[in-house]
Amino acid sequence: MGYYTRHELSVLDGEHGLIAELVAENKDAAYAIDENGETKESCKWYSHQEDMKAFSLKHPSALFRLDGEGEEAGDIWVEYYKGGKMQVCKAKIVIPDFNEDLLK
């Protein structure tokens, strides 16, 4: 069974063609995204953090952004990769308090 996630990859700072290079050398990435970084399939790319750290280490000046949306409600995140390091940013869903002034 497993847990399915939609992935989308972009290069914020770096050479043209890096996503195509990743897709050509990593079968899990190739299943998840196309050469432009767009989602191909919701999939089980469990090793995406290790794969992206390693790939970003090969291209230390590039900044990568990997967006993910899991199958559970609210499982939305963005990860940034540069020089073999990563930052994880998870979405926070906020419901404002009741405000009677907003009633229409």
C-alpha positions as CSV (number, residue, x, y, z in Angstrom):
1,M,0.0,0.0,0.0
2,G,2.0,3.0,1.2
3,Y,1.6,6.7,1.4
4,Y,1.3,8.7,-1.8
5,T,2.5,12.3,-2.3
6,R,2.4,14.7,-5.2
7,H,5.8,16.4,-5.8
8,E,6.8,19.4,-7.8
9,L,10.4,20.6,-8.1
10,S,11.8,23.9,-9.2
11,V,15.3,25.4,-9.4
12,L,15.3,28.9,-7.8
13,D,18.9,29.6,-8.5
14,G,21.0,27.4,-10.8
15,E,21.7,26.0,-14.2
16,H,19.0,25.2,-16.8
17,G,18.5,21.5,-17.2
18,L,19.2,20.3,-13.6
19,I,15.8,18.8,-13.1
20,A,16.2,16.9,-16.4
21,E,19.5,15.6,-15.1
22,L,17.9,14.4,-11.8
23,V,15.1,12.7,-13.6
24,A,17.6,10.9,-16.0
25,E,19.6,9.5,-13.1
26,N,17.0,8.8,-10.4
27,K,14.2,6.4,-11.2
28,D,12.1,7.5,-8.2
29,A,12.3,11.1,-9.2
30,A,11.5,10.2,-12.8
31,Y,8.3,8.5,-11.6
32,A,7.3,11.5,-9.5
33,I,8.2,14.5,-11.8
34,D,8.9,15.3,-15.4
35,E,11.9,17.0,-16.8
36,N,10.3,20.4,-16.0
37,G,9.7,19.4,-12.4
38,E,5.9,19.1,-12.8
39,T,4.0,16.3,-11.1
40,K,3.6,13.1,-13.1
41,E,2.1,10.8,-10.6
42,S,1.3,10.8,-6.9
43,C,3.9,8.3,-5.7
44,K,5.9,6.8,-2.9
45,W,9.2,8.6,-3.2
46,Y,10.3,7.8,0.4
47,S,14.0,8.6,-0.3
48,H,13.3,12.1,-1.7
49,Q,15.2,13.9,1.1
50,E,18.3,11.8,0.8
51,D,18.1,11.9,-3.0
52,M,17.7,15.7,-3.1
53,K,20.5,16.3,-0.5
54,A,22.9,14.2,-2.6
55,F,21.8,15.8,-5.8
56,S,22.2,19.3,-4.3
57,L,25.6,18.4,-3.1
58,K,26.6,17.7,-6.8
59,H,25.4,21.2,-7.6
60,P,26.3,23.2,-4.5
61,S,25.5,26.7,-5.9
62,A,21.9,25.7,-7.0
63,L,18.9,26.3,-4.8
64,F,16.1,23.7,-5.2
65,R,12.5,23.9,-4.0
66,L,10.5,20.7,-3.6
67,D,6.8,21.1,-3.0
68,G,4.8,18.1,-1.6
69,E,1.2,17.4,-0.9
70,G,0.4,14.1,0.8
71,E,-2.8,12.1,0.6
72,E,-3.9,13.2,4.1
73,A,-5.7,16.5,4.5
74,G,-3.3,19.3,5.5
75,D,-0.1,17.4,4.6
76,I,1.5,20.2,2.6
77,W,5.2,21.1,2.8
78,V,8.0,22.8,1.0
79,E,11.6,21.7,1.3
80,Y,14.6,23.8,0.1
81,Y,17.9,22.1,-0.8
82,K,21.3,23.7,-1.3
83,G,24.8,22.2,-1.0
84,G,23.7,19.0,0.6
85,K,21.6,20.7,3.2
86,M,17.9,21.1,3.6
87,Q,15.2,23.2,5.2
88,V,11.7,21.8,5.8
89,C,8.7,24.1,5.9
90,K,5.3,22.5,6.8
91,A,2.0,24.2,6.1
92,K,0.1,25.6,9.1
93,I,-3.7,25.7,8.8
94,V,-5.1,28.5,10.8
95,I,-8.8,29.1,11.4
96,P,-9.5,32.6,12.7
97,D,-11.5,33.2,15.8
98,F,-15.1,34.2,15.5
99,N,-15.6,37.9,14.7
100,E,-19.2,39.1,14.8
101,D,-18.3,42.2,12.8
102,L,-17.7,39.9,9.8
103,L,-21.2,38.4,9.8
104,K,-23.1,39.3,6.6
